[in-house]
Amino acid sequence: MDSQQKQQIQIGFLTVRKHASLGFVGGLLVLNGLARPVEFHCTLPVMPTKAQQLLYGATLDEFVAGEQIGRALLAKAKARPQIVLTDTLAALSVRHLVDSPIAAIDSSWSKNEATLTYPQPSHEAWHRLSVEGYKLLTMHEFASDSKQLESFLGSLSIDIVEPFGRIEGALMEAHPATKAA
């Protein structure tokens, strides 16, 4: 694949973090096949109401991370990523609302920051796959996304973990209260 073709590719990187006092914050970075930014969006903090906490129960993280933040970020983007990668398992629930294949990078959510944590899903119905040395998870009911993800990622030679550090840095810059004291 030549560099002109790589510039046409658009990959979405979606992350959502939970701050104890601010609530949830999310970011979407769309890169081209050369790992250069095409578009970036982040959210203001989203604090679930007490009623939402009670009504959504164990599914609250999936609702906020995927259905509220993930959907809003993907809808706002002018660039339409062919695939979306996330480091937040709870954000996979946005797949019910969009057509693009979505996968989580396995084990990337085990990191625990002083002020930010990863929202957790209420279930573990994952389809596992390995692409170019990366372990990925898709929602079990969207296991058919695997073929598209394998084909798409197999044609690229970019680090699919590194962009999440860029997003986290941008979120910390956009929301200074999330920085550890």
Steps between C-alpha positions, in 0.01 A plus 500: 500500500652835397493818710217657297280197571596514869394864517150397390461254787324620814526313830313617810654469846241539777573522870286571805627560852321535830603764756374459855364854538458622140335197342580353159709670229560366151711568196502393137810531283468415131830419332587427141701194399823693560398550868445872444201677659199569283263611776473513882203549731458474875205531732428710801472289813178297518373433853221241516204604709399304808193379307721372216727325750200324652323415174804385298664316789789282382452619140563869584860501372394350165216749467716806573822386327341351189149625449552857620867594455602260221191572294534879546867501400449281193195703391692828534792380290500615140749226415337158478745240628495165323570334837501619861739375765450562871693439817179513705300178512180677606519716186452191279125539561498785245520224236124453538457855366755526217588303187880509532675197646622573853761311701662546839870442543522214750659577839560870429237590761694341787694824556380684810571871532485706817205708379360318198364146469359296215121448498420130522233307307237297681558183296783312337357375171812559291620358175882487507728541202865568433610735224861594427603398851223697672231327702159651430150451636170559326151459638395138455193594295727692259761226454455544125694830536812285542552448126485874426730581792753235396499615139521867583764483773703242311557752220642767733824524687417740783507463877135477604570552870701825481209729393327438834788676676443800273130506588563465872751786486248717316227413754730592788576830326132571427390408854778613737304380805565142386873539563630339818562754774 
